[in-house]
Amino acid sequence: MTKPTSFFHLHLVSDSTGETLITVARAATAQYTQVSAVEHVYPAVRTAKQLDHVLAEIEQEPGVVLYTLLDETLIERLETTCRDLGLPCLSILGPVLRLFESHLGHESTPKVGAQHVLNAEYFKRIDALNYTMMHDDGQLADDLERADVVLVGVSRTSKTPTSIYLANRGVKTANIPLVPGVPPPPALETLQKPLVVGLFASPERIVAIRQNRLLGLKAHNEDDQYIDREAVTEEIVYSRRLCARRGWPLIDVTRRSIEETAAAVLALLAERRRQPEGH
């Protein structure tokens, strides 16, 4: 018999957007399958009055408290209140900053939201996202040479979400659907700069995803080749053969999350960039 899921309150207090806290907290709670967190997110906490509201919420719904605050006065108040309430309270950045300080030999310069400054890296990500959205699902195929990565694969191999994830990492990504009997864009065969990566999954996985999509669209048809297992298998074989013939690396996305697929693509891209030109 499956043990029922229990819940706990998780308070995430940040003086910026809270993205760092949310990412770390969810990565940790994902390791506890029988426990679910009720998240209370408090972004842009920078004044005593704003912290008063947070402390009142924590007292009303006691639980684990994680924070990314830089103002020492706010930190002291938060930690003192949690200590008085007997609640665990931890700075997510604190241990990392202390490690850096020990290694580098000097203290950090506190700067709220430093990772969100409008620098060249930020604009690179925006540029990559714009390019990726304009080159989704085979659009503007004559402009693929400007891409860093081109993803190819049959329908429902997570090309679009993987492309968007990569774009958020500053990687200009286009994606091209592969359909048996329909030749890929001529430009795809002559690309020099972009890394072309093939995505594929098991026929069972593809069929299941496509069936769910059709049900969602209320367009389910048992005779549709789109969800016929043999037809889907032929599609996958065709795509894998094309990639093998062109020497494009392949990634099996059957059991991979979008993040894992993107990480594999980034590893291939880094490896390629390390190679001498002409190889």
C-alpha positions in Angstrom: 0.0 0.0 0.0 1.4 3.4 -1.0 2.1 5.7 1.9 0.1 8.9 1.6 2.0 12.1 0.7 2.6 14.4 3.6 3.1 18.2 3.3 5.3 20.8 4.9 5.6 24.6 4.5 8.6 25.9 2.7 9.3 29.7 2.9 11.6 31.2 0.3 12.7 34.7 1.1 14.7 36.7 -1.5 15.8 40.2 -2.1 15.7 39.6 -5.8 13.5 37.5 -8.1 13.6 34.3 -6.0 14.6 32.2 -9.0 17.7 30.8 -7.4 15.8 29.8 -4.3 13.0 28.2 -6.2 15.4 26.1 -8.3 17.5 24.9 -5.3 14.4 24.2 -3.2 12.7 22.2 -5.9 15.8 20.2 -6.6 16.0 19.3 -3.0 12.3 18.5 -2.5 12.3 16.3 -5.6 14.4 13.8 -3.7 11.6 13.2 -1.2 8.8 11.4 -3.1 6.6 11.0 0.0 6.7 14.6 1.0 5.4 17.6 -0.9 6.3 21.3 -0.2 3.7 24.0 0.1 5.8 26.9 -1.3 5.6 30.5 0.1 7.7 32.7 -2.2 8.6 36.2 -1.1 10.6 38.1 -3.8 12.1 41.6 -3.6 12.2 41.7 0.3 14.5 44.7 0.9 12.9 46.7 3.7 12.0 46.1 7.3 8.3 46.6 6.5 8.4 43.9 3.8 10.2 41.5 6.2 7.5 42.1 8.8 5.0 40.6 6.4 7.2 37.6 5.8 7.8 37.0 9.4 4.1 37.1 10.1 3.5 34.5 7.4 6.2 32.3 8.8 4.8 32.4 12.3 1.3 31.6 11.0 2.5 28.7 8.8 5.7 27.3 10.4 8.1 25.3 8.2 11.6 25.3 6.6 12.9 28.8 5.7 15.5 29.3 3.0 16.7 32.8 2.0 19.0 34.8 -0.3 19.3 38.1 1.4 22.4 40.3 1.6 21.3 43.0 4.1 22.8 42.0 7.4 20.0 43.7 9.4 17.3 41.7 7.6 19.2 38.5 7.9 19.7 38.9 11.6 16.0 39.6 12.1 14.9 36.6 10.0 17.3 34.2 11.7 16.5 35.4 15.2 12.8 35.0 14.6 13.3 31.5 13.2 15.5 30.6 16.1 12.8 31.8 18.6 10.2 29.8 16.7 12.4 26.7 16.6 12.4 26.6 12.8 15.3 25.6 10.5 16.6 28.6 8.6 19.4 28.6 5.9 21.1 31.0 3.6 21.4 29.3 0.2 24.3 31.6 -1.0 26.1 31.9 2.3 28.1 28.6 2.2 29.0 29.2 -1.4 30.1 32.8 -0.8 32.2 31.6 2.2 33.9 29.0 0.0 34.7 31.6 -2.6 36.0 34.0 0.0 38.3 31.3 1.4 39.6 30.4 -2.0 39.9 33.9 -3.5 41.2 35.5 -0.4 38.8 38.4 -0.2 35.2 39.1 0.6 32.4 39.5 -1.9 30.8 42.9 -2.7 27.1 42.6 -1.8 24.9 43.4 -4.8 21.2 42.6 -4.9 20.1 40.8 -8.1 23.7 40.8 -9.5 22.9 37.9 -11.8 20.2 39.9 -13.5 22.2 42.9 -14.6 21.7 44.1 -18.2 25.1 43.0 -19.4 26.3 41.5 -22.7 25.3 38.0 -21.5 21.8 39.1 -20.8 21.3 40.6 -24.3 22.9 37.5 -25.8 20.2 35.4 -24.2 17.5 37.7 -25.5 18.9 37.6 -29.0 19.1 33.8 -28.8 15.5 33.6 -27.7 14.3 35.9 -30.5 16.2 33.8 -33.1 14.9 30.5 -31.6 11.2 31.6 -31.6 11.5 32.8 -35.3 13.1 29.5 -36.3 10.8 27.1 -34.6 9.4 24.0 -36.4 11.2 24.6 -39.7 10.5 28.3 -40.1 13.0 30.5 -42.0 15.0 27.4 -43.0 17.2 29.6 -45.3 18.6 31.3 -42.3 20.0 28.3 -40.4 23.6 29.2 -40.8 23.3 31.8 -38.1 22.2 29.2 -35.5 24.5 27.7 -32.9 22.5 24.5 -32.8 19.9 22.9 -35.2 17.8 20.2 -33.7 16.2 17.7 -36.1 13.7 14.9 -35.3 10.2 13.5 -35.9 7.2 15.1 -34.3 7.0 14.9 -30.5 10.7 14.6 -29.7 10.7 17.7 -27.6 12.5 19.9 -30.2 10.7 23.1 -29.4 11.0 23.1 -25.5 14.6 21.9 -25.8 15.3 24.8 -28.2 13.7 27.3 -25.8 15.7 26.0 -22.9 18.9 26.3 -24.9 18.0 29.8 -26.0 17.7 30.8 -22.3 21.3 29.7 -22.0 22.3 32.0 -24.8 22.4 29.3 -27.6 20.7 30.3 -30.8 18.7 27.1 -31.7 16.6 26.3 -34.7 14.6 23.0 -35.1 13.5 21.1 -38.1 10.8 18.4 -38.2 11.8 15.2 -40.1 8.9 13.6 -42.1 9.4 10.5 -44.3 8.8 11.3 -47.9 9.4 15.0 -47.3 13.0 16.0 -48.0 14.6 18.3 -45.3 15.3 21.9 -46.3 18.3 22.0 -48.7 20.1 24.4 -46.4 20.3 21.8 -43.7 22.6 19.6 -45.8 25.2 22.3 -46.4 25.5 23.9 -42.9 29.0 24.7 -41.8 28.7 26.7 -38.5 25.8 25.1 -36.6 25.9 21.9 -34.7 23.1 19.6 -36.0 21.8 17.2 -33.4 19.2 14.5 -34.0 16.6 13.8 -31.3 14.7 10.5 -31.2 12.6 8.4 -28.8 11.1 4.9 -28.7 8.0 4.3 -30.9 6.0 3.6 -27.8 6.9 6.9 -26.2 6.2 8.9 -29.4 2.8 7.1 -29.9 1.8 7.8 -26.3 2.6 11.5 -26.6 0.9 11.9 -29.9 -2.2 10.1 -28.6 -2.4 12.5 -25.7 -2.0 15.4 -28.0 -4.8 14.3 -30.3 -7.1 13.6 -27.3 -6.3 17.1 -26.1 -7.2 18.5 -29.5 -10.3 16.2 -29.7 -8.9 14.9 -33.0 -8.2 11.2 -32.1 -8.4 8.8 -34.9 -7.5 5.1 -34.5 -6.5 4.8 -38.2 -4.4 7.9 -38.2 -0.8 7.2 -39.4 0.3 9.8 -37.0 -0.2 7.3 -34.1 0.2 4.0 -36.0 3.1 2.2 -34.3 4.5 0.8 -37.5 4.3 4.1 -39.3 6.0 5.8 -36.3 8.7 3.2 -36.2 9.4 3.9 -39.9 9.6 7.7 -39.1 12.2 7.0 -36.4 14.3 4.7 -38.6 14.2 7.3 -41.4 15.4 10.1 -39.0 18.2 8.0 -37.5 19.4 6.9 -40.9 19.5 10.4 -42.1 21.5 11.6 -39.1 23.9 8.6 -39.4 24.4 9.4 -43.0 25.2 13.0 -42.3 27.3 12.3 -39.3 25.0 14.2 -37.0 25.1 13.1 -33.3 21.9 11.5 -31.9 20.3 11.8 -28.5 17.7 9.4 -27.2 15.1 11.5 -25.4 12.8 8.6 -24.4 13.6 8.9 -20.7 15.3 12.3 -20.6 13.8 15.5 -19.2 14.1 18.7 -21.3 16.9 19.8 -19.0 18.9 16.6 -19.5 18.5 16.7 -23.2 19.7 20.3 -23.3 22.6 19.4 -21.1 23.6 16.7 -23.5 23.4 19.1 -26.4 25.5 21.7 -24.6 28.1 19.0 -23.9 28.2 18.2 -27.6 28.5 21.9 -28.5 31.3 22.4 -26.0 33.2 19.4 -27.4 32.8 20.7 -30.9 34.0 24.1 -30.0 37.2 22.6 -28.4 38.1 20.9 -31.7 40.5 22.7 -34.1 38.8 24.4 -37.0 38.4 22.2 -40.1 37.8 19.0 -38.0 
